[in-house]
Amino acid sequence: MANVKQKLLFRNKDVSTVNSSDGTFRSLEKPGRPNRQKEKVNGLKDKAQGLGKSLNDSLEGDIRDFLINEAELHTYDDLTKVNPVTPSTVLKCLQARYSAKVFYTHAGCTLVALNPFQPIPHLYSLDVMKEYHSAPQPQEFKPHIFIVAEEAYRNVQGQVEPINQSLVVSGESGAGKTWTSRCLMKYYATVATSSQKCQDTVQKIERRVLDSNPVMEAFGNACTLRNSNSSRFGKYIQLQLSGSQLLVGASVHTYLLEKTRVAFQAPNERNFHIFYQMMKGATENQRLEWMLPLEQDFAWLPHAEKTLEEDCFQETVDAMINLGIDEGKRAQIFRILAGLLQLGNVDFSPASEEAQPCDLDGHSKGFLQKTAALLQVPLDELQSCLTVRTLRAGKQNVLKPCSQLECGVRRDCLAKAIYAQLFDWLVTFINNSMCADTSIWCNFIGLLDVYGFECFLLNNLEQLCINYANEKLQQHFVAHYLQAQQEEYVTEGLQWSFIRYQDNQGCLDLIEGSPSSIFSLLNEECRLNRASDAKQFRVRLEKELSDNANFSWDKFSKDPHFTVAHYAGKVSYQIEGMMEKNKDPVPPELISVLQKSQDSLLHSLFADGDRESEGSRGHSKVITVVSKFKNSLESLMKILHSTTPHYTRCIKPNPDCRPLTFKKEEVIAQLEACGIVETINISAAGFPIRIPYSSFLQRYGLITNNRPAAQMNRENSLEMSDQAVLGCAVEDVLNVVLKRHSTLSPDDNNNMVHCGRTKVFLTHSLLEMLEEHRNRARSQKAFSIQCCWRRYQQRQRNLRTQAATRIQAGVRSWRVRRKIKKWHKAASVIQTKWRRWRAWMDALAEAELDDAEDFMEEESSVLPKLDPLLRERGSVQLSSIQEPVMVRSWPIGLAIASAPSITVSLTASGFQRIMSMMACLKIPFRHGEYKVETNQFDQGVASIRAQPRGSIKMHLQRSPLLYADRHPVHNTDVVTGFNQILLERT
């Protein structure tokens, strides 16, 4: 399948493949093929046009033969699931997902992002961020840029020794790299600041990290033919994390600002956004201060009538305020920018005499005066340094008037130097405002956003450097994912059919190689103290580099140029002006004038200009643009090689930036240029998951209970160097997993797993099976741990319950014993009183009975007979008794016991005495079926035992009833104590 794919691909490209000495495959142009770059204005249309027929003719047959249900293509969230993987099937899948408004798709280890060219706020909301961040397995969600961000963040969190992460966002201009980087920064600023510790500091860092974006975009982005918000510089943002993975700071590294855009804008392109923001967002007072009248036109501000979403001046000002740029500094920055706009309107006319400097055009004097006023430099010296140059002849300086062309070059050089220094000052200020101390942060997550591959009608040094950077990134991608995977299979002893891929090492040797390359020859030409000659330089390039297959030229072209075959296509570069741009000289007269500025900010930007200019005079010390860019790019590549990269490939669906418009030719050219097809093939056909034996046993050894696995889990170390023992343990684990899936054939087992010399190579399906068995084993062991823990807790509860029961029983027994002692004491007192009282009452009763008998005998002859009714009731009417009879208190209880059938008449004197007696007896006047009648007016007392004599005396205070309530039971509705004893006995 790989051979068939390559045959179709290379047939469409009209190139043949050869096997180089190093075993890689490179593309060679067929001789006599005309230069197709002239047919393409905005990119890679020449290549896309050649591929258009293949998509509609030969490859469409493969699609019809393979795809059964094209309606389900949009459900494939990973392009590795499309089998077989061909450019046409991948293209169909992406088109189906794009039509369904699904813009992210996995491609093995890479995320493919299609630019929708319209805002989709719900796709990047705060709820979506929290959903991906809190998910146990974010990979199970739909493909999203937040999955890549969360994977990198968890890689830092989940390792004992965290490894720095890098997120490489690549793609051509307009594919959405800047937006993707902005989303990544917002995601980390949200999820990495969730702690409540030092919340004010965290929010401050988060705010500054986010606010650095609009400032950097305002001063470094511009509207181009292919993108309305194209980054005209490369940046690498390091998000600094603490030991607890909290965002504590950030830093920005920039690469190759396209400062020539300040003084030169290609047709239908604009200057940097900040100039248009000032013109459209400034207030009347600010316009007066900056000398920018509303009706004024500026030569360096083309297409000012065009309004873009990026023309938001207030947003930039707010971001500068949040970054800590005070009002004074902001005023200085905007005055300098306004001075550059005024400087762009200064034009020169030839001098009347040859020895005289050039004159200024009609209105140019006014613009130059405004420039000098805004920059706060002397007007005469400013005009002199623009029109007269100083030549050093020995120890003397010679003044020489500049030609009209040279005056324009010096004017542009002044503007570029000021803007570049101002941009660097902003980057430094941003870093100082949000960069954390090295003692606070320990690791970082890097976001790389660089310009995409560029190919215009006219390409010069800027495009050469940009495409060189993309070549380096492509090589890093190839080395890290494609070549490294294949070489690892060979090292581990796997039988693997190699997939051919584009090796761009030959192109890199052409650009930066040694001893002869484009960069080396260009630097050598710039170090020579002679005038630049484009034709002579082309001849030298042809002589030195003609042996390189990636170098060519058009012999019939009149303009000096050369063509480089990049990995994404051929690009023709114009030589005219390339040496001057590489030298990037800043005349010392210009620096001297700027150092005399009364503006403190502008003066500080060029405070070290003397030393730089002195160093530039020595030929051996000249640092060219190419050399500085190469050094900065090499430092960037070192950082990338030391981190774990995560790639996101941004794809531009159509060249016109129309929403939801998918152009097959445009997309297929980008897929092949960025190596997506090769990536998918390797990821799908091979084993995408590779785990060392030790790590495998540490994670999956618990599935079996063999000794090596248990030992690895206990020690958690890599001291066991016997790979054979580890290999046997790994095979035992795999056998247990595969045996439980009896439906798999031996061939399926071989296609799902392979044990190398030191690593296990797995497919996604087997990894899912391993995770399933691991979760099951962990659940069982967790259940055992829970049982032991619950048993331990139950035992502890039982012990605590028993202890509490013993304590309660002891307390209760002590309280009962104390109460019983009281009861015994009370009973003893009652018994003693009762016995004493009983003996005394018995004695009194006997005495009364004797007295009654004697009284009855004496009065029997005198008293009349009693009424029979009273006799039946046991009552005696005592109205005829003359003398009072003494009645003791003990018969009263007996009388109460027989209350229903006995009427008792009592005689007492005084109401209070009657009431006190009733209260002592605790009976009402009417209660139940018995009645107590008082005999206030009738004398006499009735008794069931005898007829009393004498007065009535109640000895209640000496009665045993005082001890009748000693019983511990308190119940008011029962008769207790001594009353109960009396009632029972009667």
C-alpha positions, 0 to 999 in steps of 0.5 A, a space after each residue: 500500500 505504501 508503494 502504491 501511495 508513493 507511486 500516485 503521489 510522485 506521479 502527481 508531482 512529476 518527480 522521481 524517487 531515488 534512494 540516497 546514500 543515507 537510505 532516505 528518499 528524496 524528490 528530484 525535479 525532472 529536467 526540463 520542467 518549467 518553473 511552476 512558481 510563476 503560476 502561484 501567487 499566494 502559496 502552493 497553488 502550482 502543486 495543488 493544481 497538479 494534484 487536482 486531477 488525481 483527486 477526481 480521477 484515479 484516487 476516486 476509484 479507491 474511495 468508492 472501492 473502500 468506503 462503504 458508508 461515506 455518511 459515517 466518515 465524520 465519526 472518525 475522530 482519528 485518521 488512523 482509523 481510516 484504512 487504508 490510509 491514502 491522501 484521498 481517504 484522509 481528505 474525504 474524512 477531513 472534508 466530512 468532519 469539516 462539513 459537520 462543523 467538527 474542526 479537530 481530528 487526531 492523526 496518530 500523535 498529531 492533532 489536525 486543526 481546520 480553520 473555520 474562519 468564523 467565531 465559534 465561542 461555545 467551542 472554547 468556553 470556560 465550561 469546556 475547559 473545565 470539562 476537559 481538565 476534570 475528565 479522568 481520560 480526556 482522550 475519550 472526549 472529542 478531539 480538541 486543542 484542549 486535549 493536547 494542552 491537558 496531556 502536556 499538563 498532566 505529563 508535567 504533573 504525573 511524573 516523579 521528575 517532570 519533563 518540560 513540555 513543548 507545544 509546536 503549532 505549525 501551519 502556513 499563514 492564515 491556518 490559525 496558529 495565532 488563535 490556537 496559541 491564544 487558546 492554549 495560553 488561556 487554557 493554562 491560565 485557567 487550569 493552572 491557577 485553580 489553587 486558592 493560595 496567593 490568589 491575588 498573585 495568581 490572578 495577576 500573573 494570569 491576567 498579564 499572561 493573557 494581556 501579553 497577547 493583544 500587545 504582541 499582536 498589535 505590534 507584531 501582526 499585520 494583514 497580509 494577502 493570506 491572513 488578516 492577522 498574520 504573525 510577522 515574528 516568531 515567538 516561543 512562550 514559556 509558561 513557568 510552573 511551580 513544584 505544585 504545577 501552578 502558573 507562577 510566571 511566563 517569558 517570551 522569546 521572539 525571532 526575526 521581526 519583519 521590521 521592513 514592513 514598517 517602511 514597505 508594504 506589498 500590494 494589498 497588504 497593510 502595516 502593523 496593526 498598532 498604526 491603524 489602531 491609533 488612527 481609528 481609536 485615538 481621541 481628539 486630544 490624542 490626535 492633537 498631541 500626536 499630530 495626526 489629523 483625521 483627514 491626513 493620509 500617510 504613505 506607510 499606512 495603506 488601506 487605512 479605510 479597511 476595518 478589521 477586527 484587530 483594529 481595537 485600540 482600547 483593547 491594546 491600551 487596557 492590556 498595556 495598563 494591566 501589564 504595568 505600562 504607566 501613562 507616561 510610557 504609553 504616551 511616549 510609545 504612541 508619540 514615537 509611533 506617530 513620529 514614524 508615520 510622519 517620517 514616512 511622508 518625507 520625500 526627497 528631490 535631487 539637489 540642484 548641484 551635485 555637491 549639495 545634499 538632496 532637498 525636501 519636497 513641498 510638504 516634506 519640510 512640515 512632516 520632518 518638523 513634526 517628526 523631529 517634534 514627536 521624536 524630540 530630536 534636533 531638526 537640523 541634525 535629523 535632516 543632515 543625517 538623512 541627506 549626508 553620510 560620514 565616511 571615515 578616511 584614516 583618522 578623518 571623517 569625510 561628509 558626502 551628500 547622499 543621492 535621492 535613493 540613498 536618502 530614502 534608504 536612510 529614512 527607511 533604515 531610521 524607521 526600522 531601527 526605531 521600531 525594532 528597538 521599541 518592539 524589543 523594549 516591549 518584549 523585555 518589559 513584558 518579560 520583566 512584568 510576568 517572569 518569575 524568579 528561577 527559585 520559584 519555578 522548576 519546569 515549564 510548558 512552551 508554546 511555539 508559534 512561528 510563521 508558516 511556510 511562505 511563497 509569494 510572487 516576490 520572495 527575499 531574505 525574510 521569506 528565506 529565513 521563514 522557510 528555513 525555520 519551517 525546514 528545521 521544524 519539519 526536520 525535528 518533527 520527522 526525526 522525533 516521530 517518523 524516523 525515530 519510530 522506525 529506527 526504534 522498531 529495528 533496534 527492538 527487533 521488530 519486522 517492519 516495512 519502512 515507509 518512505 518519507 521526505 527527508 529535508 536534510 539536503 535542503 537544510 545543507 543547501 541553506 546552512 551547510 558547511 563549507 558552502 551554503 546560501 547563508 555562508 556565501 551570503 555572509 561572506 559577500 556582506 563582509 566584503 567591503 564592496 558594493 553589492 552585485 546581484 548578478 555576480 552573487 548569482 554566478 557564485 551561487 551557481 558555481 558553488 551549489 550547483 551539485 545540490 539537487 535542491 538548488 536550481 535557477 531559471 536560465 531565461 529569467 532576466 532578474 537574478 534569482 535562485 530556486 530552493 526545493 523546500 519540503 512544501 514546494 519550490 520557492 524562487 528568491 530574488 537576489 536584488 537587495 538581499 545583501 543589504 537586508 542581511 547587513 542591516 546597517 544602521 548609520 552611526 549618524 542616525 544613532 547619534 541623532 537618536 541619542 540626543 533625543 529629549 524623549 527618555 524612552 527613545 534615548 534609552 533605546 539607543 543608549 548602547 548604540 556607540 559600542 554596537 556601531 564601533 563593533 560593526 566597523 570591524 569586518 570580522 565582527 559584523 553580525 548579519 541578520 542571517 547569523 543572528 537568526 540562525 543562532 536564535 533558531 539553534 537555541 530554540 531547537 536545543 530547547 525543543 530537543 530537551 522537551 517532550 513535543 506535542 504537535 498541532 498542524 493547522 490547516 487552511 481549508 481555502 485561500 480566500 478565508 471564506 467560512 466553512 469552505 473546503 478546497 481539496 487542492 489547498 488542503 491536500 497540498 498542506 497535508 503532504 507538505 507537513 507530513 500528515 499522511 506519513 505520520 498516519 501511515 506509521 501510527 496506523 500500521 505499526 505499534 503506536 504504544 511502546 512501553 519499557 519492560 520495567 514500566 510495563 510491570 510496574 503498571 500491569 504486573 498486578 494482573 498476575 502474582 508472579 515474583 518479578 512483577 511483585 518485586 517491581 511493584 514493591 521496589 519501584 526501581 529499575 535495578 533489575 537488569 535481567 531483561 530475560 526475567 522481565 520479558 518472561 514476566 511480561 509474557 505472563 501478563 500478556 498471556 493472562 490477558 489474551 487467554 481471557 479473550 478466547 475469540 482472538 486468533 494467534 495471528 490477531 495476537 501477533 498483530 496486537 503485541 510484540 515483545 522487543 528486546 527492552 520494550 513492549 509494542 502494543 496497539 490501542 486495542 490491546 492497551 484497552 484490554 490491559 487497562 480493563 484487566 488492570 482496573 479489574 485487578 485493582 478493583 479486587 485488591 481495593 475490595 480486599 483492602 476495603 474489607 480489611 479496613 471495614 473489619 478493623 473499623 468494626 472491631 474498633 467499634 466493638 471494643 469502644 462499645 464494650 468499653 462504654 458498656 462496662 463504664 455505663 454498667 459500673 455507673 448504673 450499679 453505683 447509682 443503684 447501690 446508692 439508691 438502695 442504701 437510701 431505701 434501706 435507710 428509709 425503710 429502717 426509719 419507717 419500720 422503727 417508727 412504725 413499730 414504735 407507733 404501733 406499740 404505742 397505738 396498741 396501748 392507747 387502744 386498749 386503754 380506750 376500750 377499757 374506758 369505753 366499756 366502763 362508760 357504757 355501763 354507767 350510762 346505759 340506764 340514762 341514755 335513750 336508745 339509738 336510732 336503728 338506722 344509725 346503729 346499722 351504719 355503725 354511727 352514734 349520734 353524740 348530741 346528747 353527750 355533755 362532756 367532750 371525749 378525747 379522740 386519738 388520731 389513729 382511728 381516723 385511718 380506720 374510719 377512712 378505710 370504711 368511708 363508703 358505709 360510715 358517716 363520721 361526725 366531727 366537732 371542732 371549733 374554728 374554721 382554720 382548725 377544720 381546714 387544717 385538719 382537712 388538709 392534713 387528712 388530704 381529703 375534700 369535702 366531697 370525694 367519691 362515695 363517702 362524705 365527711 360532715 362537720 358538726 359545727 353546731 351539733 356536738 358529738 363525735 362518733 367512733 367505730 371503736 368506742 364513744 370517746 370522751 373529752 376534747 379532740 386532739 390531732 397528733 399529726 406531727 408525730 404520725 408515721 405519715 411523715 415517712 410515707 413518701 420515702 418510696 423511690 417511685 414517684 407516681 401521683 396517681 397511686 396510693 403509696 407509703 404508709 397510707 397503703 399499709 393502713 388501707 391494706 390492713 383495714 
